[in-house]
Amino acid sequence: MAIHPVDGSVYVAGYTTSGVLSGSSGGAQASSAGGEDGFVMRFDAPLTTRLQATFFGGSDVDRAAAVAIDPADGDVLIAGYTYSTVLPATAGRMQPAYGGTADGFIARINAGLTALRGATYVGGSGLDVVNSVVVEPATGDVVSAGQTRSMDLPGTASGAQGGPSGNLSFQTDGFLVRVDETLSTRVGSTYFGGTGDDDIKALAISAVDGDLYMVGISSSSDLPGRSS
């Protein structure tokens, strides 16, 4: 859930198998693409009126798990994961093509949910799931986080943790990916985890210095950055 900073309208995101979604007429993606679609809905502040809804997805399973508002222009960012090899509006973006198995995704939609600004896949050749998305207020960069089984997550070589902590065929690492506000350029990526299973569930960003804070689940006894 996210709340618009100006008018107080409330956005919720999730996924649906419904071929008909109430309020999606006139939305950025007014009809289902088939399978299981992500969606986002906008309500007024007192939750008495549904203002707009839209599907988001391709022909396979698409699940939206997180939503955020860009404070600069009110645009809506939704993120999640997909098995769809073709998603709308990915051409020319950070990762226009499906990586394999399952990919995370980020999509940018206008505040009214009537226009899809762009979308990008997020992931490598393994399973990648985005659980959270935030917008850095000073730069507009979009940061997503989740879990991955990809040994080849793009852009991690110069990250805080440049490679996976073990064999991701048998475990998951957390990951973070930072992309510019247009979803066109990868700013940075990093793995985060130890030799157990690690999954980042939620993100927050400091308005003072832009530092990222993350929470999640770990079975790693050697999680990096712990104090002894």
C-alpha positions in Angstrom: 0.0 0.0 0.0 1.1 3.6 -0.7 -0.5 7.0 0.0 -0.2 9.9 -2.4 1.6 12.7 -0.6 -0.6 15.5 -2.0 -4.2 14.3 -2.2 -4.0 11.4 0.2 -5.3 8.9 -2.3 -4.5 5.2 -1.5 -2.9 2.8 -3.8 -2.9 -1.0 -3.4 -1.3 -3.6 -5.6 -1.5 -7.4 -5.9 -2.5 -10.0 -8.4 -5.7 -11.5 -9.8 -7.0 -14.4 -11.9 -10.1 -12.4 -12.7 -10.6 -11.6 -16.3 -12.7 -8.6 -15.3 -11.3 -6.1 -12.8 -13.7 -3.5 -11.4 -12.6 0.0 -12.3 -10.0 -1.0 -14.9 -11.9 0.6 -17.8 -9.7 3.5 -19.0 -6.7 2.1 -17.1 -3.2 1.9 -18.5 -3.9 -1.8 -19.2 -7.7 -2.0 -19.3 -8.0 -5.8 -19.8 -6.3 -8.9 -18.7 -3.5 -10.3 -20.9 -4.3 -13.8 -19.7 -3.1 -16.1 -17.0 -2.6 -14.3 -13.7 -2.1 -10.5 -13.8 -0.7 -7.9 -11.5 -2.9 -5.0 -10.7 -3.0 -1.7 -8.9 -6.0 0.2 -7.6 -6.5 3.8 -6.5 -9.0 4.9 -3.8 -9.8 8.3 -2.4 -8.5 9.1 1.1 -11.5 8.0 3.1 -11.7 4.7 1.0 -15.3 5.5 -0.1 -14.6 5.7 -3.8 -12.5 3.6 -6.2 -11.0 6.1 -8.5 -9.2 3.8 -11.0 -7.7 0.4 -11.5 -5.4 -1.2 -14.0 -4.0 -4.6 -14.9 -0.3 -5.1 -15.5 1.2 -8.2 -17.1 1.7 -10.5 -20.0 0.2 -13.8 -20.9 1.6 -15.9 -18.1 1.8 -15.4 -14.3 2.5 -11.8 -13.1 2.3 -10.9 -9.5 2.7 -7.3 -8.1 4.0 -7.3 -4.6 4.9 -3.7 -3.8 3.9 -0.2 -4.7 5.5 3.2 -4.1 4.8 6.8 -5.1 7.4 9.1 -6.7 7.2 12.3 -4.5 8.4 14.5 -7.4 5.6 13.8 -9.8 3.1 11.4 -8.1 3.8 8.6 -10.5 3.2 5.1 -9.2 5.9 2.4 -9.2 4.7 -1.2 -8.9 7.1 -4.2 -8.6 6.9 -8.0 -8.3 7.7 -11.0 -10.3 6.7 -12.6 -13.6 6.8 -15.7 -15.8 5.7 -13.7 -18.8 8.3 -13.6 -21.5 6.7 -10.5 -23.0 5.7 -7.6 -20.8 4.3 -4.3 -22.0 6.5 -1.1 -22.3 9.9 -2.8 -21.7 11.5 -1.7 -25.0 14.5 0.6 -24.4 14.4 0.1 -20.7 17.1 -1.2 -18.3 16.4 -4.9 -19.0 14.0 -5.2 -21.9 14.2 -9.0 -22.3 13.1 -11.8 -20.0 16.1 -13.4 -18.2 14.7 -16.8 -17.6 12.9 -19.0 -15.0 11.1 -16.1 -13.4 12.1 -12.4 -13.3 11.4 -9.5 -11.1 9.8 -6.4 -12.7 9.3 -2.7 -12.0 6.6 -0.7 -13.9 6.0 3.1 -13.8 2.4 4.3 -14.2 1.0 7.9 -14.0 -0.8 8.9 -10.8 -4.2 8.4 -12.5 -3.3 4.9 -13.5 -4.3 5.7 -17.1 -0.8 5.6 -18.8 2.0 3.2 -18.5 5.3 5.1 -18.6 7.6 2.1 -18.9 8.6 -1.2 -17.4 11.7 -3.3 -17.0 12.6 -6.9 -16.1 14.9 -7.3 -13.1 16.9 -10.5 -13.0 19.3 -13.1 -14.3 18.8 -16.6 -15.6 17.4 -18.1 -12.4 14.4 -17.3 -10.2 14.2 -13.6 -9.2 11.5 -12.1 -7.0 11.1 -8.4 -6.2 9.4 -7.9 -2.8 9.8 -4.1 -2.3 10.4 -0.9 -4.2 11.3 2.7 -3.0 12.0 6.0 -4.7 15.1 8.0 -3.7 13.6 11.5 -3.2 16.7 13.5 -4.2 17.5 11.7 -7.5 14.3 9.9 -8.4 16.2 6.7 -8.6 14.1 3.6 -8.1 15.5 0.8 -5.8 14.0 -2.7 -5.7 14.9 -5.6 -3.5 14.0 -9.3 -3.0 15.5 -12.7 -3.4 17.4 -14.4 -6.2 18.7 -17.8 -7.4 20.5 -16.2 -10.3 24.3 -16.7 -10.3 24.5 -14.1 -13.1 22.5 -11.1 -11.7 23.4 -8.2 -14.0 25.5 -5.2 -12.8 26.6 -6.7 -9.5 30.4 -6.8 -10.2 30.9 -3.4 -8.6 28.3 -3.8 -5.9 28.8 -4.0 -2.2 28.6 -7.8 -2.6 29.8 -8.5 -6.1 28.8 -12.2 -6.3 26.5 -14.7 -4.8 27.5 -16.2 -1.4 27.1 -19.8 -2.5 25.5 -22.1 -5.0 22.1 -20.5 -5.7 20.8 -23.7 -7.2 20.3 -24.7 -3.5 19.7 -21.4 -1.7 18.6 -17.8 -2.2 20.5 -14.6 -1.8 18.9 -11.2 -1.2 19.6 -8.6 -3.8 19.1 -4.9 -4.5 18.9 -3.2 -7.9 18.9 0.6 -8.4 17.7 2.1 -11.7 17.2 5.7 -12.8 13.8 7.3 -12.7 12.9 6.4 -16.3 13.7 2.7 -15.7 16.2 3.0 -18.5 19.7 2.9 -16.9 21.0 0.5 -14.2 22.7 2.6 -11.5 23.9 -0.3 -9.4 23.2 -3.9 -8.2 24.4 -6.0 -5.4 23.8 -9.4 -3.8 23.2 -9.5 -0.1 23.5 -12.8 1.9 25.5 -15.5 3.6 25.8 -19.2 3.0 22.2 -19.9 4.0 18.9 -18.6 2.5 18.4 -14.9 2.5 15.4 -12.9 1.4 14.9 -9.1 1.6 11.2 -8.4 2.3 11.0 -4.6 2.8 13.0 -1.4 2.1 13.1 2.1 3.5 15.2 5.1 2.4 16.5 7.9 4.5 15.3 11.4 3.3 18.4 12.8 5.0 21.2 11.0 3.3 19.6 8.4 1.0 20.9 5.4 3.0 18.9 2.3 2.5 17.5 0.1 5.3 16.3 -3.4 4.6 14.6 -6.1 6.6 14.0 -9.7 5.7 14.6 -13.4 6.6 18.0 -15.2 6.8 19.2 -18.6 7.8 22.8 -17.5 7.3 25.1 -17.6 10.4 27.7 -15.6 8.4 25.5 -12.7 7.2 27.8 -9.9 6.1 28.1 -6.7 8.2 27.2 -8.2 11.5 29.1 -7.0 14.5 30.6 -9.7 16.7 
